[in-house]
Amino acid sequence: MAMMRLRREDPRIVGSFRLHRRLGAGGMGVVYLGSDRRGQRVALKVIRPDLAEDQEFRSRFAREVSAARRIRGGCTARLVAADLEADRPWFATQYVPGPSLHDRVAEEGPLRAADVASIGAALSEGLVAVHEAGVVHRDLKPSNILLSPKGPRIIDFGIAWATGASTLTHVGTAVGSPGFLAPEQVRGAAVTPATDVFSLGATLAYAAMADSPFGHGSSEVMLYRVVHEEPQLHGVPDALAPLIRACLAKDPEDRPSTLQLSMRLKEIAAREAQGLPVSRPPVQRERSEERSAVRPTERYTDRDVPGRGPERERGGERGRGTGPSSRPSAGPRTGGSRGPQSRPGTRPGARSTSTGRRPANPRLLRQRLFVFVVVTLVVALGIAAAQALQG
């Protein structure tokens, strides 16, 4: 992470921490590199002086601290200390060395499919812990992901909010970054864990293409595209494209869960690292059939993941499920042709008639005809003998 020297107006000591460098500045305040008496390094955020008297900004700052305290584990920076009652409220988290995902891509270009999948798997697993704490990040984007030697870390919970909260601070004003906001955030609907899944999908697309899946333009243009247009994923590797496209579904219920996302990305990362091909080409399903045939948590597993769906029904190892959504979905399927299947109890290769019955065995027919003739002769002789005795 790029560091800058302290400016004249910057404090030198905050709480029990000595400040050394500037790490960056945002809409809420400035982030410094600091250390305590034991030498532990922290990233310390101090709210801007002109915002310290604004109760709305104090509330948002308090939410960030509250969110950081509630999260246990995951890919987040651990909260070290905070003072919300100070003239300039501040809080300190564990310092995470390493560039942001945005800076890494800007300097080195698109990441390999295996690296994108590996980073995405770790972030998905981290979001599981975030969502279990009842928190939605709401502003997941490449600049809020730091690539540390120990793995990616999610930072900046400044606009994090409880699950189900509105996305608006003022009427008609969406909070977040255009191009990475979910459609429900733009519309002002309630946020859910699926909101972060959309943002993560856009972030992974950026890592794979070095560009936003919704292009460039003014905030209004970007927000319109997010709501009304499909993402452009032409530069995304085939192994990742169907998964990322599912994350970017307009309807939150059509997106995979963070747990499904984590498991699937781990599989892709392992396969890409070994140079193995994709199990089968991705298939797009009709939206109306998806909603009527599959539960939301199962919809992605059987629809867009290579190696699942019809293959799993055939019993192969490629299609075994992972997690609670691994049951095959019932209902109509489109896209992917399926060859003729043998009926239960028939031998492979056996011919069948139009009625579904196998043709009779010729040898068996001859045996039955012989028995019929013998029985008929015996009966006829018996009748003739009885008539002769009576005469």
NUDREN-932590 format. One line per 10 residues: number of its first residue (from 1); their letters; for each residue z negated, x negated, y negated of C-alpha. Coordinates in steps of 0.1 Angstrom, whole numbers, always signed. Each point is the difference from the previous one (the first is absolute). Layout:
BEGIN
NUM> a> Z:X:Y ~ ...
***
This chain:
BEGIN
1> mammrlrred> +0:+0:+0 ~ +10:-14:-34 ~ -30:-9:-22 ~ -1:-4:-38 ~ -25:-17:-22 ~ -27:+21:-17 ~ +8:+12:-35 ~ -22:-2:-30 ~ -10:+36:+2 ~ -8:-1:+37
11> privgsfrlh> -37:-1:+11 ~ -13:-31:+18 ~ -28:+16:+19 ~ -2:+35:+14 ~ -32:+11:+18 ~ -9:-29:+23 ~ +36:-13:+2 ~ +16:-28:-19 ~ +37:+7:-9 ~ +26:-28:+5
21> rrlgaggmgv> +35:+15:-2 ~ +20:+31:-7 ~ +16:+15:+31 ~ +18:+29:-18 ~ -3:+30:-22 ~ +7:+37:+6 ~ -3:+34:-17 ~ -38:+1:+5 ~ -10:-36:-7 ~ +2:-37:+8
31> vylgsdrrgq> -6:-17:+33 ~ -17:-34:+0 ~ -7:-27:+26 ~ -37:-5:+0 ~ -27:-16:+22 ~ -37:+6:+5 ~ -28:-26:+2 ~ +8:-7:+37 ~ +36:-7:-8 ~ +14:+32:+15
41> rvalkvirpd> +32:+9:-17 ~ +6:+36:-11 ~ +27:+20:-18 ~ -19:+17:-29 ~ +16:+29:-18 ~ -13:+8:-35 ~ +10:+31:-18 ~ +18:-4:-34 ~ -22:+2:-31 ~ +21:+29:-15
51> laedqefrsr> -4:+20:+32 ~ -37:-6:+6 ~ -9:+29:-22 ~ +25:+24:+17 ~ -18:+21:+25 ~ +31:+7:+19 ~ +6:-37:+6 ~ -36:-5:+9 ~ +3:+27:+25 ~ +31:-15:+16
61> farevsaarr> -17:-34:+0 ~ -30:+16:+17 ~ +23:+16:+26 ~ +15:-34:+8 ~ -35:-15:+6 ~ -10:+30:+20 ~ +31:-2:+22 ~ -5:-37:+6 ~ -36:+6:+11 ~ +9:+27:+25
71> irggctarlv> +27:-20:+18 ~ -12:-20:+30 ~ +24:-25:+15 ~ +37:+3:-3 ~ +23:-21:-21 ~ -20:+3:-32 ~ -19:-24:-22 ~ -37:+3:+6 ~ -21:+12:-30 ~ -25:-26:-11
81> aadleadrpw> -17:+14:-32 ~ +5:+24:-28 ~ -15:+13:-33 ~ +12:+33:-11 ~ -25:+4:-28 ~ +9:-32:-19 ~ +17:+2:-34 ~ +31:-12:+18 ~ -3:+13:+36 ~ +10:-25:+27
91> fatqyvpgps> +1:-5:+37 ~ +6:-30:+22 ~ +17:-2:+34 ~ +7:-27:+25 ~ +27:-23:-13 ~ +32:+1:+21 ~ +21:-31:-3 ~ +38:+4:+4 ~ +29:+16:-19 ~ +7:+37:-2
101> lhdrvaeegp> +27:+15:+22 ~ +20:+6:-32 ~ -1:-36:-10 ~ +7:-13:+35 ~ +32:+22:+3 ~ +10:-9:-36 ~ -2:-37:+8 ~ +13:-1:+36 ~ +21:+31:+4 ~ -2:+27:+27
111> lraadvasig> -24:-7:+28 ~ +10:-1:+37 ~ -4:+32:+20 ~ -28:-16:+21 ~ -19:-9:-32 ~ +5:+34:-15 ~ -12:+17:+31 ~ -31:-23:+3 ~ -10:+6:-36 ~ +6:+37:+4
121> aalseglvav> -21:+2:+32 ~ -30:-17:-17 ~ +3:+21:-31 ~ +2:+32:+21 ~ -31:-10:+19 ~ -17:-7:-33 ~ +9:+34:-13 ~ -16:+16:+30 ~ -33:-14:-12 ~ +7:+11:-36
131> heagvvhrdl> +8:+36:+11 ~ -29:+2:+23 ~ -22:-7:-30 ~ +16:+31:-17 ~ +20:-20:-25 ~ +37:+0:-9 ~ +12:-31:-18 ~ +28:+19:-19 ~ +16:-31:-14 ~ +11:-21:+30
141> kpsnillspk> +28:-24:-11 ~ +11:-36:+5 ~ -20:-13:-29 ~ -32:+15:+14 ~ +3:-18:+33 ~ -11:-36:+2 ~ +12:-23:+28 ~ -30:-21:+10 ~ -1:-25:+28 ~ -21:+25:+20
151> gpriidfgia> +25:+28:-5 ~ +10:+25:-27 ~ -27:+16:-22 ~ +2:+32:-21 ~ -14:-2:-35 ~ -3:+21:-31 ~ -16:+33:+8 ~ -1:+9:-37 ~ +16:+34:+6 ~ -13:+6:+34
161> watgastlth> -14:+35:+6 ~ -15:+21:+26 ~ +22:+16:+26 ~ +15:+33:-12 ~ -4:-8:-38 ~ +27:+7:-25 ~ +23:-28:-11 ~ -1:+9:-37 ~ -23:-14:-27 ~ +17:+21:-26
171> vgtavgspgf> +22:+30:+5 ~ +35:-12:+9 ~ -10:-37:+3 ~ +2:-16:+34 ~ -22:-30:+7 ~ +16:-29:+19 ~ +32:-21:+0 ~ +34:+16:-1 ~ +20:-8:+31 ~ -31:-3:+21
181> lapeqvrgaa> -16:+34:-8 ~ +3:+27:+26 ~ +18:+33:-9 ~ -33:+19:+1 ~ -14:-23:-26 ~ +30:+6:-23 ~ -5:+38:+5 ~ -37:-2:-7 ~ -10:+12:+34 ~ -30:-11:+20
191> vtpatdvfsl> +0:-35:+14 ~ -7:-7:+36 ~ +2:-31:+23 ~ +37:+8:+4 ~ +4:-8:-37 ~ -9:-37:+7 ~ +23:+1:+30 ~ +30:+8:-23 ~ -10:-28:-24 ~ -4:-24:+29
201> gatlayaama> +35:+9:+13 ~ +15:-7:-35 ~ -20:-33:+0 ~ +13:-11:+34 ~ +36:+10:-11 ~ -4:-23:-30 ~ -12:-28:+22 ~ +30:+4:+23 ~ +26:+4:-28 ~ -15:-17:-30
211> dspfghgsse> +7:+32:-18 ~ -14:+35:-5 ~ +14:+26:+24 ~ +4:+23:-31 ~ +18:-26:-21 ~ -7:-7:-36 ~ -2:+20:-32 ~ -24:+17:-24 ~ -32:+16:+12 ~ +16:+34:-2
221> vmlyrvvhee> +30:-10:+20 ~ -21:-17:+27 ~ -23:+30:+3 ~ +30:+23:+3 ~ +15:-21:+28 ~ -33:-1:+19 ~ -2:+38:+0 ~ +37:+10:+5 ~ +19:-29:+14 ~ -1:-19:+33
231> pqlhgvpdal> -10:-36:+1 ~ +26:-27:+3 ~ -9:-22:+30 ~ +33:-18:+6 ~ -16:-34:-1 ~ -29:+9:+23 ~ +3:-15:+36 ~ +9:+26:+27 ~ -33:-6:+17 ~ -19:+12:-31
241> apliraclak> +24:+25:-16 ~ -10:+32:+20 ~ -37:-7:-4 ~ +2:-6:-37 ~ +23:+30:-5 ~ -27:+21:+17 ~ -27:-13:-24 ~ +22:+10:-29 ~ +4:+36:+11 ~ -3:+25:-29
251> dpedrpstlq> -24:+22:+19 ~ -34:-17:+7 ~ -2:+17:+34 ~ +32:-17:+11 ~ -15:-35:-5 ~ -17:-20:+28 ~ -37:-5:-1 ~ -14:-35:-9 ~ -11:-4:+36 ~ +34:+8:+13
261> lsmrlkeiaa> +15:-23:-26 ~ -22:-29:+9 ~ +6:+2:+38 ~ +38:+4:-5 ~ +2:-29:-24 ~ -19:-23:+23 ~ +25:+8:+27 ~ +29:-8:-23 ~ -16:-32:-12 ~ -5:-12:+36
271> reaqglpvsr> +35:+9:+10 ~ +16:-16:-30 ~ -20:-31:+4 ~ +14:-4:+35 ~ +35:+9:-10 ~ +2:+31:+21 ~ +25:+28:-8 ~ -9:+34:-12 ~ -5:+24:+30 ~ +24:+26:-12
281> ppvqrersee> +18:+10:-32 ~ -19:+22:-24 ~ +7:+37:+0 ~ -4:+24:-29 ~ -14:+34:+8 ~ +6:+33:-18 ~ -29:+8:-23 ~ -2:+36:+11 ~ -2:-9:+36 ~ -27:-27:-7
291> rsavrptery> -23:+25:-16 ~ +4:+27:+26 ~ -2:-23:+30 ~ -25:-27:-7 ~ -35:-3:-15 ~ -1:-21:-32 ~ -19:-28:+16 ~ +24:-2:+29 ~ +32:+5:-19 ~ +8:-36:-7
301> tdrdvpgrgp> -10:-14:+34 ~ +27:+19:+19 ~ +26:+2:-27 ~ +8:-33:-16 ~ -17:-28:+19 ~ +23:-20:+22 ~ -11:+0:+36 ~ -18:+34:-2 ~ +9:+37:+4 ~ +26:+7:+28
311> ererggergr> -6:-35:+15 ~ -37:+8:+4 ~ +8:+32:+19 ~ +20:-21:+24 ~ -32:-19:+9 ~ +12:-35:-11 ~ -24:-26:-14 ~ +21:+0:-33 ~ -12:+35:-8 ~ -37:-2:+8
321> gtgpssrpsa> -21:+16:-28 ~ -26:-18:-20 ~ -28:+20:-16 ~ -9:+36:-3 ~ +36:+10:-10 ~ +16:-14:+32 ~ +5:+34:+17 ~ +36:+11:+2 ~ +9:+28:-24 ~ +13:+33:+12
331> gprtggsrgp> +29:+17:-16 ~ +37:-6:-8 ~ +13:-35:-4 ~ +31:-11:-17 ~ +18:-33:-4 ~ +0:-22:+32 ~ +20:+12:+30 ~ -17:+3:+34 ~ +18:-3:+32 ~ -2:+25:+29
341> qsrpgtrpga> -33:+0:+18 ~ -6:+7:+37 ~ -20:+31:+9 ~ -34:-6:+16 ~ +2:-4:+38 ~ +37:-11:+1 ~ +13:-34:+11 ~ +17:-22:-26 ~ +38:+6:+0 ~ -2:+33:+19
351> rststgrrpa> +26:+25:-10 ~ -10:+34:-12 ~ +19:+33:-2 ~ +3:+22:-31 ~ -30:+20:+13 ~ -21:-31:+3 ~ +0:+0:+39 ~ +12:-29:+21 ~ +29:+7:+24 ~ -9:+7:+37
361> nprllrqrlf> +1:-28:+25 ~ +31:+5:+23 ~ -18:-13:+31 ~ -28:+25:-6 ~ +26:+28:-3 ~ +16:-9:+34 ~ -34:+0:+16 ~ -9:+34:-14 ~ +34:+14:+11 ~ -5:-13:+36
371> vfvvvtlvva> -34:+16:+3 ~ +13:+33:-14 ~ +28:+1:+26 ~ -23:-8:+29 ~ -25:+26:-10 ~ +27:+26:-4 ~ +14:-7:+36 ~ -34:+1:+15 ~ -7:+34:-16 ~ +34:+13:+11
381> lgiaaaqalq> -6:-11:+36 ~ -34:+16:+0 ~ +13:+33:-11 ~ +28:-1:+26 ~ -24:-8:+28 ~ -23:+29:-10 ~ +29:+25:+0 ~ +11:-12:+35 ~ -35:+5:+14 ~ -2:+36:-14
391> g> +35:+8:+16
***
